[in-house]
């Protein structure tokens, strides 16, 4: 049994929906289908979720929302017409949206979740009808009825443990099940949505609940590539990688899906396969708990911009018990998360996303000066992080030398270097302006 998830670009219009029907029915094991709201049909288009957010904001502001409402309905009407479904489908969607607006409660965050969730919910109903019209037994599944229980943190909900036992019953259903992603219900019965990567989260939860053979995540690329193809157009594809490699690479810019979204599948050791809706015959990338590898083998190189570093110097820092804890306590007090903390005997650095520090930079620097009494504190902005990742690196000699020599030959100065405790990754911080040059240099060294 397979759980298959299709993202917004895969369900953006009737042509794409016809493709997913063919993909699902090509294999009898593809029994649970998780769908997103319709995404962009072309580069300048607007996602249905964004249209729904605009509609909800108009309602909350007390403005006339008819134009915003009609924009949403028009998207579904186009899909209904092109799939040759009855007009009643669109009337039902309009009634559903108006009902959500008219029955809104006092909690604005919960209302926003209710409106956003309608994108996936109504699309799942349309797609179930499309399966049936083509002669395939299928049915829409309401997440709340099925047992997708979530915490009441609207916009940032988490699945409750008891959901897995309830959702496990879905494996006994005979039809193709079309399950809307992104949302569930609280114990009080209110609609709540997951955070970023919501439909990926739904698919991972269902795969874990029914103990699927594999969780297939369909997107618009053939596979995961060893480097960002926008930077290195001829980057090699990754056929097989481990969860750990995926996590390390996704952390620094691998954007196929949000790595935290697949945690339920990872925890239950369900293999994940990334495939292309537009080229389903391509093998894709399989992500598994463990794999065989060669020594020195590197799986991929990722990069991401938008980081900064706080540098702290204090003579005899290494003899001052609790210095690191007190530094990180300041960040915790200011609700700032950090990425890396390389240190020396008299200095310590903290790397974090620039947006995390934001307007709190002066507060943080002042607190460090006043509470830790360092000799110097400075903040460097405009950094990019590069990750060289591979299970085989744990057993290899000279990998760091290979990387640093490549960067030196390319004229890229290394601002900072850090090797993960697992020894399957190396992190390099460079200036954002050197990011692309650095990726090319590392790619040449490891994937020549």
C-alpha positions as a Python dict, from the first residue, in 0.01 Angstrom:
ca = {
    (1, 'X'): (0, 0, 0),
    (2, 'X'): (130, 342, -96),
    (3, 'X'): (36, 690, 17),
    (4, 'X'): (83, 943, -263),
    (5, 'X'): (88, 1318, -220),
    (6, 'X'): (46, 1576, -497),
    (7, 'X'): (150, 1937, -443),
    (8, 'X'): (-11, 2256, -572),
    (9, 'X'): (152, 2253, -915),
    (10, 'X'): (32, 1895, -966),
    (11, 'X'): (-333, 1988, -908),
    (12, 'X'): (-333, 2340, -1054),
    (13, 'X'): (-571, 2267, -1342),
    (14, 'X'): (-765, 1994, -1519),
    (15, 'X'): (-467, 1882, -1727),
    (16, 'X'): (-259, 1820, -1416),
    (17, 'X'): (-546, 1651, -1233),
    (18, 'X'): (-593, 1413, -1529),
    (19, 'X'): (-224, 1325, -1498),
    (20, 'X'): (-256, 1234, -1132),
    (21, 'X'): (-559, 1016, -1202),
    (22, 'X'): (-350, 823, -1455),
    (23, 'X'): (-58, 798, -1211),
    (24, 'X'): (-271, 670, -923),
    (25, 'X'): (-467, 417, -1127),
    (26, 'X'): (-151, 283, -1293),
    (27, 'X'): (-64, 104, -968),
    (28, 'X'): (-326, -67, -753),
    (29, 'X'): (-112, -10, -445),
    (30, 'X'): (-163, 368, -468),
    (31, 'X'): (-468, 379, -245),
    (32, 'X'): (-449, 699, -41),
    (33, 'X'): (-411, 1024, -236),
    (34, 'X'): (-325, 1345, -49),
    (35, 'X'): (-388, 1664, -243),
    (36, 'X'): (-301, 2030, -199),
    (37, 'X'): (-504, 2333, -302),
    (38, 'X'): (-463, 2435, -669),
    (39, 'X'): (-125, 2602, -718),
    (40, 'X'): (3, 2832, -990),
    (41, 'X'): (-94, 2749, -1350),
    (42, 'X'): (192, 2965, -1477),
    (43, 'X'): (463, 3193, -1340),
    (44, 'X'): (246, 3502, -1297),
    (45, 'X'): (-51, 3316, -1148),
    (46, 'X'): (-177, 3325, -789),
    (47, 'X'): (-216, 3015, -573),
    (48, 'X'): (-568, 2942, -448),
    (49, 'X'): (-437, 2949, -89),
    (50, 'X'): (-322, 3308, -144),
    (51, 'X'): (-662, 3396, -292),
    (52, 'X'): (-826, 3248, 18),
    (53, 'X'): (-600, 3446, 251),
    (54, 'X'): (-696, 3764, 64),
    (55, 'X'): (-1063, 3670, 96),
    (56, 'X'): (-1029, 3602, 470),
    (57, 'X'): (-847, 3932, 524),
    (58, 'X'): (-1125, 4119, 344),
    (59, 'X'): (-1384, 3955, 568),
    (60, 'X'): (-1184, 4031, 884),
    (61, 'X'): (-1139, 4394, 776),
    (62, 'X'): (-1513, 4432, 721),
    (63, 'X'): (-1461, 4511, 351),
    (64, 'X'): (-1674, 4401, 58),
    (65, 'X'): (-1542, 4053, -19),
    (66, 'X'): (-1754, 3950, -322),
    (67, 'X'): (-1475, 4013, -575),
    (68, 'X'): (-1227, 3812, -367),
    (69, 'X'): (-1483, 3532, -327),
    (70, 'X'): (-1554, 3518, -700),
    (71, 'X'): (-1180, 3495, -774),
    (72, 'X'): (-1163, 3173, -572),
    (73, 'X'): (-1479, 3027, -722),
    (74, 'X'): (-1357, 3109, -1074),
    (75, 'X'): (-1052, 2887, -1026),
    (76, 'X'): (-1265, 2589, -930),
    (77, 'X'): (-1516, 2665, -1205),
    (78, 'X'): (-1238, 2646, -1464),
    (79, 'X'): (-1127, 2306, -1330),
    (80, 'X'): (-1487, 2180, -1317),
    (81, 'X'): (-1557, 2285, -1673),
    (82, 'X'): (-1236, 2140, -1817),
    (83, 'X'): (-1291, 1809, -1635),
    (84, 'X'): (-1652, 1808, -1763),
    (85, 'X'): (-1795, 1771, -1413),
    (86, 'X'): (-2150, 1886, -1324),
    (87, 'X'): (-2197, 2257, -1248),
    (88, 'X'): (-2335, 2151, -912),
    (89, 'X'): (-1973, 2098, -801),
    (90, 'X'): (-1908, 2472, -822),
    (91, 'X'): (-2239, 2562, -653),
    (92, 'X'): (-2143, 2334, -364),
    (93, 'X'): (-1803, 2503, -331),
    (94, 'X'): (-1960, 2850, -330),
    (95, 'X'): (-2209, 2743, -63),
    (96, 'X'): (-1925, 2596, 143),
    (97, 'X'): (-1722, 2919, 130),
    (98, 'X'): (-2019, 3139, 214),
    (99, 'X'): (-2104, 2908, 503),
    (100, 'X'): (-1753, 2935, 643),
    (101, 'X'): (-1776, 3314, 628),
    (102, 'X'): (-2124, 3340, 776),
    (103, 'X'): (-2045, 3098, 1061),
    (104, 'X'): (-1713, 3251, 1163),
    (105, 'X'): (-1649, 3261, 1534),
    (106, 'X'): (-1471, 3518, 1749),
    (107, 'X'): (-1123, 3372, 1699),
    (108, 'X'): (-966, 3538, 1394),
    (109, 'X'): (-678, 3287, 1376),
    (110, 'X'): (-922, 2998, 1374),
    (111, 'X'): (-1129, 3170, 1103),
    (112, 'X'): (-818, 3215, 890),
    (113, 'X'): (-740, 2843, 930),
    (114, 'X'): (-1095, 2755, 829),
    (115, 'X'): (-1068, 2963, 512),
    (116, 'X'): (-721, 2841, 416),
    (117, 'X'): (-821, 2477, 470),
    (118, 'X'): (-1108, 2514, 223),
    (119, 'X'): (-853, 2516, -60),
    (120, 'X'): (-743, 2159, 0),
    (121, 'X'): (-1086, 2046, 119),
    (122, 'X'): (-1279, 2157, -189),
    (123, 'X'): (-1004, 2045, -426),
    (124, 'X'): (-1015, 1696, -276),
    (125, 'X'): (-1389, 1683, -341),
    (126, 'X'): (-1341, 1791, -702),
    (127, 'X'): (-1063, 1538, -759),
    (128, 'X'): (-1268, 1254, -606),
    (129, 'X'): (-1548, 1340, -851),
    (130, 'X'): (-1294, 1336, -1135),
    (131, 'X'): (-1181, 984, -1040),
    (132, 'X'): (-1541, 864, -1033),
    (133, 'X'): (-1623, 1024, -1370),
    (134, 'X'): (-1335, 827, -1524),
    (135, 'X'): (-1477, 504, -1384),
    (136, 'X'): (-1254, 455, -1081),
    (137, 'X'): (-1408, 382, -740),
    (138, 'X'): (-1300, 670, -520),
    (139, 'X'): (-1427, 883, -236),
    (140, 'X'): (-1340, 1204, -56),
    (141, 'X'): (-1231, 1163, 306),
    (142, 'X'): (-1298, 1436, 561),
    (143, 'X'): (-985, 1463, 783),
    (144, 'X'): (-1192, 1552, 1088),
    (145, 'X'): (-1421, 1253, 1048),
    (146, 'X'): (-1127, 1022, 976),
    (147, 'X'): (-952, 1119, 1299),
    (148, 'X'): (-686, 1376, 1204),
    (149, 'X'): (-679, 1534, 1550),
    (150, 'X'): (-461, 1841, 1596),
    (151, 'X'): (-358, 2076, 1874),
    (152, 'X'): (-543, 2408, 1893),
    (153, 'X'): (-240, 2615, 1785),
    (154, 'X'): (-410, 2767, 1483),
    (155, 'X'): (-177, 2812, 1189),
    (156, 'X'): (90, 2606, 1363),
    (157, 'X'): (-94, 2294, 1479),
    (158, 'X'): (65, 1958, 1558),
    (159, 'X'): (-87, 1613, 1521),
    (160, 'X'): (-205, 1448, 1844),
    (161, 'X'): (-71, 1096, 1914),
    (162, 'X'): (-416, 936, 1918),
    (163, 'X'): (-465, 1032, 1553),
    (164, 'X'): (-244, 749, 1427),
    (165, 'X'): (-464, 472, 1568),
    (166, 'X'): (-780, 634, 1429),
    (167, 'X'): (-629, 696, 1083),
    (168, 'X'): (-497, 338, 1063),
    (169, 'X'): (-852, 226, 981),
    (170, 'X'): (-817, 387, 636),
    (171, 'X'): (-610, 90, 517),
    (172, 'X'): (-925, -124, 528),
    (173, 'X'): (-1113, 93, 276),
    (174, 'X'): (-1159, -56, -71),
    (175, 'X'): (-1184, 266, -275),
    (176, 'X'): (-917, 514, -373),
    (177, 'X'): (-924, 765, -89),
    (178, 'X'): (-878, 1133, -173),
    (179, 'X'): (-762, 1305, 143),
    (180, 'X'): (-716, 1684, 164),
    (181, 'X'): (-380, 1789, 304),
    (182, 'X'): (-284, 2072, 535),
    (183, 'X'): (-554, 2054, 802),
    (184, 'X'): (-740, 1856, 1064),
    (185, 'X'): (-960, 1935, 1362),
    (186, 'X'): (-906, 2005, 1729),
    (187, 'X'): (-1079, 1798, 1995),
    (188, 'X'): (-1332, 2082, 2015),
    (189, 'X'): (-1412, 2031, 1647),
    (190, 'X'): (-1247, 2346, 1513),
    (191, 'X'): (-1051, 2335, 1187),
    (192, 'X'): (-677, 2389, 1240),
    (193, 'X'): (-390, 2391, 989),
    (194, 'X'): (-34, 2269, 995),
    (195, 'X'): (251, 2517, 942),
    (196, 'X'): (478, 2529, 636),
    (197, 'X'): (474, 2208, 428),
    (198, 'X'): (126, 2123, 556),
    (199, 'X'): (24, 1875, 287),
    (200, 'X'): (360, 1699, 317),
    (201, 'X'): (287, 1661, 688),
    (202, 'X'): (-55, 1509, 615),
    (203, 'X'): (98, 1258, 375),
    (204, 'X'): (369, 1160, 623),
    (205, 'X'): (113, 1112, 903),
    (206, 'X'): (-106, 890, 684),
    (207, 'X'): (192, 687, 561),
    (208, 'X'): (294, 623, 920),
    (209, 'X'): (-61, 548, 1035),
    (210, 'X'): (-131, 282, 771),
    (211, 'X'): (232, 157, 770),
    (212, 'X'): (261, 224, 398),
    (213, 'X'): (513, 44, 180),
    (214, 'X'): (635, 384, 62),
    (215, 'X'): (531, 750, 79),
    (216, 'X'): (545, 893, -274),
    (217, 'X'): (575, 1269, -283),
    (218, 'X'): (498, 1398, -632),
    (219, 'X'): (630, 1738, -730),
    (220, 'X'): (755, 1912, -1046),
    (221, 'X'): (1113, 1780, -1058),
    (222, 'X'): (1244, 1437, -1161),
    (223, 'X'): (1446, 1387, -844),
    (224, 'X'): (1654, 1552, -578),
    (225, 'X'): (1976, 1684, -728),
    (226, 'X'): (2321, 1680, -572),
    (227, 'X'): (2338, 2059, -612),
    (228, 'X'): (2085, 2331, -682),
    (229, 'X'): (2019, 2300, -1059),
    (230, 'X'): (1949, 2674, -1070),
    (231, 'X'): (2315, 2726, -979),
    (232, 'X'): (2462, 2416, -1144),
    (233, 'X'): (2234, 2323, -1437),
    (234, 'X'): (2405, 1986, -1497),
    (235, 'X'): (2399, 1877, -1133),
    (236, 'X'): (2375, 1497, -1098),
    (237, 'X'): (2055, 1340, -966),
    (238, 'X'): (2054, 1156, -634),
    (239, 'X'): (1903, 810, -673),
    (240, 'X'): (1923, 703, -310),
    (241, 'X'): (1986, 892, 13),
    (242, 'X'): (1929, 848, 386),
    (243, 'X'): (1701, 1044, 616),
    (244, 'X'): (2009, 1197, 780),
    (245, 'X'): (2147, 1313, 446),
    (246, 'X'): (1810, 1459, 352),
    (247, 'X'): (1789, 1647, 680),
    (248, 'X'): (2139, 1794, 649),
    (249, 'X'): (2083, 1900, 288),
    (250, 'X'): (1733, 2037, 343),
    (251, 'X'): (1862, 2249, 629),
    (252, 'X'): (2070, 2457, 386),
    (253, 'X'): (1845, 2514, 94),
    (254, 'X'): (1727, 2185, -59),
    (255, 'X'): (1373, 2297, -127),
    (256, 'X'): (1202, 1987, -269),
    (257, 'X'): (1001, 1968, 49),
    (258, 'X'): (1026, 2097, 402),
    (259, 'X'): (1237, 1839, 586),
    (260, 'X'): (1047, 1872, 915),
    (261, 'X'): (724, 1790, 733),
    (262, 'X'): (818, 1425, 686),
    (263, 'X'): (902, 1353, 1051),
    (264, 'X'): (614, 1101, 1102),
    (265, 'X'): (733, 894, 805),
    (266, 'X'): (1094, 914, 925),
    (267, 'X'): (1002, 811, 1280),
    (268, 'X'): (815, 505, 1149),
    (269, 'X'): (1090, 430, 893),
    (270, 'X'): (860, 461, 592),
    (271, 'X'): (1068, 505, 273),
    (272, 'X'): (999, 830, 87),
    (273, 'X'): (1018, 863, -290),
    (274, 'X'): (1034, 1202, -463),
    (275, 'X'): (879, 1178, -811),
    (276, 'X'): (769, 1405, -1095),
    (277, 'X'): (401, 1437, -1180),
    (278, 'X'): (495, 1539, -1533),
    (279, 'X'): (738, 1247, -1580),
    (280, 'X'): (610, 966, -1357),
    (281, 'X'): (825, 713, -1544),
    (282, 'X'): (1140, 875, -1399),
    (283, 'X'): (1265, 668, -1101),
    (284, 'X'): (1291, 969, -870),
    (285, 'X'): (1489, 984, -547),
    (286, 'X'): (1436, 724, -275),
    (287, 'X'): (1498, 832, 85),
    (288, 'X'): (1556, 543, 326),
    (289, 'X'): (1674, 484, 686),
    (290, 'X'): (2009, 335, 578),
    (291, 'X'): (2198, 267, 256),
    (292, 'X'): (2524, 116, 139),
    (293, 'X'): (2786, 372, 46),
    (294, 'X'): (3145, 405, -62),
    (295, 'X'): (3409, 573, 153),
    (296, 'X'): (3449, 942, 67),
    (297, 'X'): (3108, 938, -105),
    (298, 'X'): (2930, 1273, -92),
    (299, 'X'): (2554, 1274, -147),
    (300, 'X'): (2505, 1643, -213),
    (301, 'X'): (2607, 2003, -162),
    (302, 'X'): (2350, 2259, -54),
    (303, 'X'): (2366, 2630, 9),
    (304, 'X'): (2148, 2901, 157),
    (305, 'X'): (2188, 3275, 202),
    (306, 'X'): (2048, 3504, 473),
    (307, 'X'): (2270, 3424, 772),
    (308, 'X'): (2473, 3633, 1014),
    (309, 'X'): (2727, 3563, 1287),
    (310, 'X'): (2782, 3707, 1633),
    (311, 'X'): (3152, 3703, 1723),
    (312, 'X'): (3248, 3723, 2093),
    (313, 'X'): (3608, 3754, 2216),
    (314, 'X'): (3707, 3730, 2581),
    (315, 'X'): (4049, 3647, 2718),
    (316, 'X'): (4044, 3327, 2933),
    (317, 'X'): (3690, 3246, 2818),
    (318, 'X'): (3768, 2874, 2846),
    (319, 'X'): (3822, 2909, 3223),
    (320, 'X'): (3489, 3085, 3280),
    (321, 'X'): (3238, 2818, 3382),
    (322, 'X'): (2895, 2868, 3226),
    (323, 'X'): (2996, 3127, 2966),
    (324, 'X'): (2839, 2940, 2673),
    (325, 'X'): (2522, 2865, 2866),
    (326, 'X'): (2478, 3230, 2963),
    (327, 'X'): (2535, 3341, 2603),
    (328, 'X'): (2272, 3103, 2471),
    (329, 'X'): (2039, 3198, 2758),
    (330, 'X'): (2037, 3555, 2624),
    (331, 'X'): (1923, 3425, 2285),
    (332, 'X'): (1658, 3208, 2451),
    (333, 'X'): (1530, 3503, 2653),
    (334, 'X'): (1492, 3700, 2330),
    (335, 'X'): (1326, 3398, 2158),
    (336, 'X'): (1602, 3366, 1898),
    (337, 'X'): (1707, 3026, 1767),
    (338, 'X'): (2063, 2962, 1652),
    (339, 'X'): (2222, 2732, 1394),
    (340, 'X'): (2587, 2673, 1490),
    (341, 'X'): (2819, 2768, 1776),
    (342, 'X'): (3187, 2717, 1679),
    (343, 'X'): (3425, 2813, 1958),
    (344, 'X'): (3790, 2854, 2054),
    (345, 'X'): (3965, 2902, 2387),
    (346, 'X'): (3913, 3279, 2388),
    (347, 'X'): (3629, 3326, 2139),
    (348, 'X'): (3291, 3195, 2048),
    (349, 'X'): (3068, 3250, 1746),
    (350, 'X'): (2697, 3203, 1699),
    (351, 'X'): (2554, 3164, 1351),
    (352, 'X'): (2185, 3239, 1306),
    (353, 'X'): (1941, 3346, 1041),
    (354, 'X'): (1948, 3722, 990),
    (355, 'X'): (1570, 3737, 1015),
    (356, 'X'): (1590, 3571, 1359),
    (357, 'X'): (1814, 3848, 1491),
    (358, 'X'): (1632, 4126, 1306),
    (359, 'X'): (1544, 4429, 1514),
    (360, 'X'): (1671, 4260, 1832),
    (361, 'X'): (2036, 4294, 1729),
    (362, 'X'): (2111, 4597, 1950),
    (363, 'X'): (1931, 4441, 2248),
    (364, 'X'): (2129, 4118, 2212),
    (365, 'X'): (2465, 4292, 2169),
    (366, 'X'): (2401, 4521, 2467),
    (367, 'X'): (2305, 4227, 2688),
    (368, 'X'): (2616, 4033, 2584),
    (369, 'X'): (2836, 4334, 2668),
    (370, 'X'): (2665, 4403, 3001),
    (371, 'X'): (2619, 4047, 3125),
    (372, 'X'): (2922, 3861, 2985),
    (373, 'X'): (3177, 4147, 2986),
    (374, 'X'): (3363, 4036, 2669),
    (375, 'X'): (3659, 4219, 2521),
    (376, 'X'): (3474, 4258, 2193),
    (377, 'X'): (3143, 4175, 2025),
    (378, 'X'): (3068, 4217, 1656),
    (379, 'X'): (2798, 4104, 1415),
    (380, 'X'): (2873, 4007, 1054),
    (381, 'X'): (2584, 4005, 808),
    (382, 'X'): (2557, 3881, 451),
    (383, 'X'): (2672, 3523, 507),
    (384, 'X'): (2578, 3210, 316),
    (385, 'X'): (2607, 2855, 451),
    (386, 'X'): (2724, 2562, 241),
    (387, 'X'): (2676, 2202, 349),
    (388, 'X'): (2879, 1912, 207),
    (389, 'X'): (2687, 1599, 307),
    (390, 'X'): (2743, 1225, 275),
    (391, 'X'): (2728, 914, 493),
    (392, 'X'): (3065, 800, 349),
    (393, 'X'): (3243, 1111, 480),
    (394, 'X'): (3245, 962, 830),
    (395, 'X'): (3506, 708, 720),
    (396, 'X'): (3707, 924, 479),
    (397, 'X'): (4039, 1101, 519),
    (398, 'X'): (4107, 1435, 353),
    (399, 'X'): (3752, 1549, 277),
    (400, 'X'): (3795, 1881, 455),
    (401, 'X'): (4124, 1939, 271),
    (402, 'X'): (3956, 1866, -62),
    (403, 'X'): (3682, 2121, 15),
    (404, 'X'): (3907, 2396, 149),
    (405, 'X'): (4154, 2357, -137),
    (406, 'X'): (3870, 2388, -389),
    (407, 'X'): (3740, 2704, -224),
    (408, 'X'): (4091, 2851, -204),
    (409, 'X'): (4155, 2778, -573),
    (410, 'X'): (3829, 2959, -656),
    (411, 'X'): (3931, 3262, -449),
    (412, 'X'): (3656, 3210, -191),
    (413, 'X'): (3743, 3310, 165),
    (414, 'X'): (3604, 3084, 437),
    (415, 'X'): (3449, 3287, 718),
    (416, 'X'): (3386, 2982, 934),
    (417, 'X'): (3397, 2602, 918),
    (418, 'X'): (3219, 2347, 1134),
    (419, 'X'): (3189, 1969, 1113),
    (420, 'X'): (2875, 1809, 1249),
    (421, 'X'): (2902, 1573, 1544),
    (422, 'X'): (2773, 1291, 1319),
    (423, 'X'): (3066, 1355, 1082),
    (424, 'X'): (2841, 1317, 778),
    (425, 'X'): (2849, 1687, 701),
    (426, 'X'): (3079, 1988, 681),
    (427, 'X'): (2949, 2343, 707),
    (428, 'X'): (3125, 2640, 550),
    (429, 'X'): (3023, 3003, 597),
    (430, 'X'): (3119, 3237, 311),
    (431, 'X'): (3010, 3580, 194),
    (432, 'X'): (2676, 3575, 14),
    (433, 'X'): (2847, 3729, -287),
    (434, 'X'): (3070, 3419, -312),
    (435, 'X'): (2790, 3166, -271),
    (436, 'X'): (2747, 3055, -634),
    (437, 'X'): (3122, 3052, -695),
    (438, 'X'): (3165, 2835, -385),
    (439, 'X'): (2898, 2585, -492),
    (440, 'X'): (3062, 2546, -832),
    (441, 'X'): (3403, 2498, -670),
    (442, 'X'): (3280, 2231, -428),
    (443, 'X'): (3082, 2062, -705),
    (444, 'X'): (3393, 2040, -916),
    (445, 'X'): (3586, 1887, -628),
    (446, 'X'): (3333, 1623, -529),
    (447, 'X'): (3137, 1557, -852),
    (448, 'X'): (3399, 1615, -1121),
}
